[in-house]
Amino acid sequence: MLREATKEKDTFGLRVQEYMNKRELVPDEWINSLVKSRLQAKDVENGFVLDGYPRTLQQANMLEAYLQSQNRNLDAVLFLDVSQDTLRHRLAK
């Protein structure tokens, strides 16, 4: 969603690009706004997968509140716990 926002070249996209260029986290408020907007799209009416979101407690709280307001529920949450050694090994291949 962030990459898509930067393609727009509007004020928001340019500001997001600044954060990304500095390798800084885009503020939660902005991320939450993007997620809410995306979850309102027609193509996610029957389900969606969020990868890398939520990353903060504020993001998780917003997602929970938003889904409740839309009478939607999460069906599953996955947490992949992989050791650093395993990740290095996999990346090296």
N, C-alpha and C positions, 0 to 999 in steps of 0.2 A: 504494500500500500504506500510505503514511503517512496519507493522508486517511481511509482505511478504519479504521486504528488509532485515529484521533482520534474517530471516530464511536462507538466502543465505550464511551467515558466511564469506562473502568476506570483503574486507576493508571497502567498503561503508556500508554494513550491520552492521558491528561492530561499526562503528562511529555513525550510527543512534541509535544503541542500547545504546551507552554511553549517548546520549542526553535523550533518553527515561528513562533510569535508574535514571538520575538526575532530572527527571520531568521538563526538559527544552524543549523549542521549537526547533525543527529541523530547521536549517536556510532555509529561503525562497528559495534560489537558489537550494537547494537540493530537497525541496518539488516540486518546479516548474519542475525540471528535471524529477522527478518521474511521475508527472501528464502528462507532454508532452509524455513521453514514453508510459504511459498507454493509452492515447487517440489515439495513433497510432496503437493499437492492433485491430485485425480483428473483435473481438467480440463487439466492441463499434462503429462500422461503422454506425449502425442504431439508435444510441442513447446511452445516459449514464446519470447517476445520480451522482452528486458530493455531498457528505455529509461531512460537516466540512471544505470545501474548496470552495472558497478562504477565508482566515482568515485575510489577510492584504491587504492593497491597492496595494502593489507591486505584490502580488499573483493575485489579480483581474486584474491588468493591463497586466500581462503576459498572463493570460487566454484569455482576450479579444484579444490581439495581435495574440496569437497563433491560436485561432479559426478563426479570420479574414484571416490569412495566409493560412488556410486550406479550406476557403470558407464554414465555418460552422457557425451556429448561435445558441444562446441559445433560447429555446422556452419558458422557464419560470424560474423564480427565486422565491423561497419561503423563507420568513423570519418569523420564528415562535417566537412571542413575548409572553413569559409566565412569570408571576410573580414568584419571589422566593418562596413565600408562596405556590403557586400552585405546583411548582416543588417539594418542600419538602413534601407536602401532597401526591403527586403521588409516590414519592420514598419510602415513609413510608409504602405504601400499598404493 
